[in-house]
Amino acid sequence: MADKVFCDPVYRHVVFDKSADRLLLDLIACPEVQRLRRVRQLGVSSYTYHGAEHSRFGHALGACHLMTQALDALSRNQPDLEITEQLRLAARCAALLHDLGHGPFSHLAERVCCFKHGEITRKLILGDTQVNTVLSQEDNAFPEFVASLLHREDTQHPFVTDLLDSNLDVDRMDFLMRDAHYCGVSFGVYDYLRILHTVRVRPFPRFENRQHLVWQTKGEHSVEEFLYARFFMYWTVYYHKTTRGFESLFQAILSKAQELDPGGERAIAPAVGSLLRKDVSAQDIAALDDNLVLAQIQAWCDNSDPTLADLSRRFLNREGFKPYGPVALAAQSLDIIHQGETVLRDQGYDPHYYLLDNERQTTAYDYYRPEEEVEEKTPQTSITLENGQERRHEIAHRLPGVKALAEEADRNLYYYIPREQVPRLDQIMTELLS
């Protein structure tokens, strides 16, 4: 039977066999998966990078494609590795469905409304959904098997859970390349084929001889390249100061709307009302997407409350607040808060909604330190290299550049105020610091 081919900007073609991959194609056709077309992969990053309009759907296909390539490579390089047809299918399904629970604007709604997309994903896989119906075609226990791989409940195939969730998994591998492509930047590109070619599965005596991923040293610089790509993408794209300003503005809009309508009864749809109640269910997520939330924000532009109407208008028209920072000193931070509140109140603004802060901290890679012996330092959180099957090295212990990435967490803080008020605050702060 002919192949089903998805043209993809990263891999050129993502191919499914219409016969052998029938279940995967049925999953792709499910409304819960098709909803991901209407959820932007990078939230509000398109306000900063105009090309960043791509969706979670493309990323889901990409992660599934990389999982297929990874399993193919392991089967070629380690033919004695027991990858059954059912395990292979479950792993590919898990990669395809791993972001099923993301809400509007991806991680943004999740942070603001206090839910976890992983938990929502599990409920959608195991609940009364079309996804569950399709997975059950394999057998009645198959949905639980797929969910167990995604949530590390399956202890029989740890190398598959590594491929789904670790410091070097198919999720991160795809989104770095995909996001770099759509944002028009070059530093998210790395040699992913080399990484897949050099991956192996080995028993780890320290962890009950469970089989986890290692990389041959001949692929170490491709892995290093991946980690640098991750570092630069976080601070240049994901944590860009303009994007963070619109994230804070979105949070201020929902906060004001929740103050005016805590039960969400006046929202244009019940699912949007759940965002205001901060009581989001799997059913709500299945009914929510970026378009619905944008329609709600557009409706709020005509709200009788002037603050909610103004914040909504600024968000839709890309009239975001101006960043003030980065701020490093605690004393300077307190001065900005105090003086900023004074400036805004003098002009009739409520500082609670017009003086916004956004702090971010991240480490590109936190390497394994054997002297600490902390529980969370596992093969999933570390990247292990092998030079022959008996000699293994944590990558940061072998490559000084990687160790330097992890030595200290990067942190910065920005404040955001209406653009028209910045000159007055600048003047006050200059006088204060002079």
N, C-alpha and C positions, 0 to 999 in steps of 0.2 A: 504494500500500500504506500502511497505517496507520503512525503513528509509535510508537516505543518511548520512553516518557517516564519519566524518573527524577525523582521529587519531591525537591527539594534545598532545604535550609534557607537557602542563600546566594542562589541564583539562581532559586528557585521551581521551575523546570523545566529539566532537561538532556535535550535531545531528540535522538533518532537516527531517521533514516529506515530502516525495516525492510528496504527494498530497497537503496537507495544506500549505506547504512552497514552492510551485512551483515557485512563483514570486521571492523569495529570491534565489532559485537555478538558475533561469534564470539570475538574476543579477550577481551571482558569475561567470557564464559562459561568461559574457560580456568581450570584449577585454580590456576595460578601467579598469576593476577590475583585470583581469588576468595580466595586466601590473605590478601590485603591487608585483607580484612574483619576478620581476626583479629590485625592488627598496629595498635596504637594510634598515631595520628598524633603525639601528644605524649609518648610514653613513659610516664613516671611522673608527669606533671603532674596527673593526676586526683587525686593525693594532696593537691594544693594547690587546684585548681579542680575541684570534683566533676563539673562538666559535661563535662570534657575526656575523654570516653570515645570520641570519634570516631576513625575508622579511616583508614588510608592509602587504602582503597578509595574513600571519598568524595572525598578530595583528588585521586586519579587522575582521577575523572570530572570534577571541577571544572577541573583543568588542561587536560583535553581540550576541555571546553566553552569555556574562554577562548581556547585556540588556534584553535578554529573561529571564534569571534567576531573574533579579531585578523585572521585571514586574510580573512574576509568584509569587514572594514573596509578592509584594504589593497586588496582587489580593487575595492571601490567607489571609493575615493579615488585610486587609481592604476591605472586599467584597463590601462595599458600594461605593468604589472609582470607578468612571466612566472611565474605560479603555475599550473603544470600540475596536472591532476587527480591524477597520481601523487605529485607533491610535496605537494600538499594532504593526501592520504591518509597519506603517510609522516609528515608533521608531526603530524597528529592521533594517529596510532599512537604516535609517540615521546612525546607529551605524556601519553597514557594509561599508557604503560609506564615512564615515567622513574623511578619509585620501586620497580620490581619487585624490586630486590635488597636492600631494607631487611630487617634482621633483627628479632628480638623487641624491642619497646619502641623501635623506630626507631633513632635515632642512638645511643641508649645502648649497645646491644649492639655496635654498630660501634666505638665508642670503646674499650670494655672489651676486646673480642676482636680488635682490630687488623685489621679488614678494611674494604674500601671498597665501599659499596653500589653505586656506579657500575660498578665492575668486575664485581660479581656480576650486575647488570642486563644488562650486555653478554653475559655467558656464558649467561644464561637466554634471551636473545633469539636467540643464535646456536647454542645447544646443542640437545641432544635433548629438546626440551620441546614441549608442546602449543602454546605461544605461537609457537614457530618454525614448527610445522606450519601454523598458521593464516596467519601472515605469508607463507609460501611459496605460499599459494594465489594471491597476486597475481602473483608470479613468483619464481624461485629466488634472484634477487639482492635481493629486497625486504627480507628480514631484515637483510642487511648495510647496505642504504641507511638503514633506520631507525636501526640502531646507529650509523652514521656521523654522523647528525644529532645524536644524543645526546652523542657524544663528540668533537665538533668535528673529525672527520676529513673531513667533506664541506666542501670549499672553494668549491663552486659556488653555495651558497645560504646565505651567512653571516647574512642577516637572519632566516632560520628558526632557525639555531642561537642567535641572539640571543634569539629568543622562547622558546627552551627553557632557555637558561642565560646569564644576564647579570644586571646589577644591577637590571634591571626586566624580568622574564620572567613567563611565565604560572604558573610554579611558585610564585614568591614572591607574585605577585598573589593567587593562590587561597589559599595557606596563611595569609596575614595575615588575610584576611576570615573564613575558615572557623574558624581558631583563636580569633579574637576572639569569634565567635558562640558557640562551645561553651564558652568560658571565662567568658562573661557580662561581657566588658569592651567598652567602646565605642571605644577609641582605635585599634583595628585596622581601622576602617572608613574608606574613602576613595572617591573618585569614579572607579571603575575604567572606567566607560563613557566618561568624558571622556578618559581616558588612551588607550583603544583608538581613539577617534574622531580623536585628534590625532597618532597615530603615522604616520610616513612612512618610506620606504626611500630612501636616498641613497648615491651613491658617495663613498668616502673616499679622496681622492688620496694621503694619507699611508700608506694601507694598500692599495696596488696597485689603487685604485679599486673595491675590493670594496664591495658594497652592504650597508650596516648600517642600524640603526634610528636615527631621530631623532624628536624631538617638537616640534611647532609651539609657539611661545611662548604661544599662547592656552591651552595645556594645562599650562603650567609649574606653576601652583599646585596642580593635581591631582597632579602628580608630586611636588611638595614635600610634599603631604599624605601621599602614599604613603611617603616617606622618614621622615617623623615617625612615622607608624604603625609602621614597622619598628623605629625606635629604641625607642619605648615598649613594643612587644610583646616585644622582646628582654629589656629590663631588668625589666619587670613580670611577664611570663609565662614566657618561655623560660629566663631566668636567675633565677627566683625562688629565694630562699634555701631554702625548704622543699623545693622540687623538687630542687634541687642536693644537699640532704642525702640524699634517697632515692636519687638517682643514685649517690652515694658509698657508700651502704649496699649497693646492688645490686652494686657493684664489689667491696666487701669480702666479700660472700657468695661470689661466683665465685672470688675469690682464695683464700679458705679452702677451698672445695670442691676447687679445683685442687691445693692443697697436700696434701689428703687423698687425692685420686684423680686424679693428673696425667694418666693416660691416658684418663680419662672412662669406664672400663669399667663402673663401678657406676651410671652415670646411667640414668634410666628409659627413655631412647631414644638411639640412636646419634647423632642430630643434636644432642641436648643435650650429649653427650659431646664433640662437636667444639668447643663453647664452652669447655670446660675445657682442651682441648688447644690452644686458640687457633689452630686449623687448620681454618677454616671454608670449605667449598666451596659452589659454587652449588647442588649437590644438597642439602646440609645446609640452606641457607637456604630452599629450596623445601619442606622438610619441617618447618621451625620456625615457631612463632608464639608470641604472648604466652601463650596458654592452656597450651601445653606447658611453657614455662619456669615459669609459676606453679605448675603441677602438680609440677614438680621441686622448687621452693622449698618447697612444702607437704610433700613427702616428706622434705626435709632438716630439717623441724621436729622430726622424730623421730630424727634422726641421733644416734649414740652420742657424737659430739664435741659438748661443751656449747657451744662458741663458734659452730659452724655452726648448731646448733639454735636458739640464742638469736637470732643475727642474722636467720635465716630467719623466726622467729616475729615479730620486731619489724617486718620488712618487710611481711609479710602482714597484720598487725594494725594497721598504721599507727602504730607506736610508734617513730617515727624519732628520731634523735639531735637534740639541740638545737643550733642554730647559735650559734657564738661569733664575733662580728665585726659588720661587716666590719673586717678588719685591714689597715691601710695601712703601718705602720712595720715594717721588717725586725727591729729590736730587739724590738719588742713581739711579733712573730711567734715569735721564738726563745724568748722568755719563756713564751709560751703552750704551745709544744711541750714545753719542759722541765718546767714545772709540771704540765701536763696529764698527761704520762707518769707523773710521780710520784704524782699523785692516783689514776690508774687502776691502777697497779701495787699501791698500798696496798690497793685494794679487790678485787684478784684479776683485773683485766681485762688482756688483752694489748693494749697501745697500738697495735700494728700494725693491729688490727682495730677498735679502739674510739676511736681518735683519728684522725679522717678530715679531710682538707682538700679544698677545692674552689675552684679559682681560675678566673675567667672574664674574658676581655678581648674586646671587640668595638668596631668602628666602624660606625656606622649607614650611612655612605657615605664611601668614600675617593675623592676627586675627582681628576681628571687635572691634573697639574702639568706643563705643557709644558717647563719648565726642567729637569726631571729626566730626561725622555726615557728612562724605564725601559721595558723590553720588555713587562712585564705590564700597563702602562697602555694599554689597547686600547679600541675601541668597546664591548666587552663589559663592561669594568669601569667605564666612564664613561657618563654620561647626557648626550646632546647635544641642545640646543635649537636650533631654527632660526627666524629671523625673515626669511622669504623664503629662497629656495634658496641664496643666496650668503652669508648671514650666519649663522654658527653660534657657539654659546657652550656651553662646559661649564656645566652647571646651577649648580655651586657658584661659578662666576665671575660668575654673574648674580644669584643669590639669596643674600644674606648668611646667612640662616637655615640653608641647606643647608651652606654653608661652615663655619658654627659647629659643626654636627653632626660634621664630619669633622676638625676641627682637632686633636683629641686623642683617642686611644683610651681608652675607659672600662675600668677594671680593678678588680676587687676580689677579696678572698680571705676565705673563711669556714673556720672549723674546726668540727667536729661531734663531740660526745661524748655519752654516755648522759645523758638528761635528769636522772636522779637524782644525777649527779655534778657538775652545773653549780654548785650553791650553794657547794660546797667550793672549786672552782676560782675562782669569783668572789671568794670571801673571800681566797684566796691572792693573786690578781692585784691586788685592792684594796690589800692591805697592801704589795705589792711596788711599786706605782706611787705610793703616798702619800708 
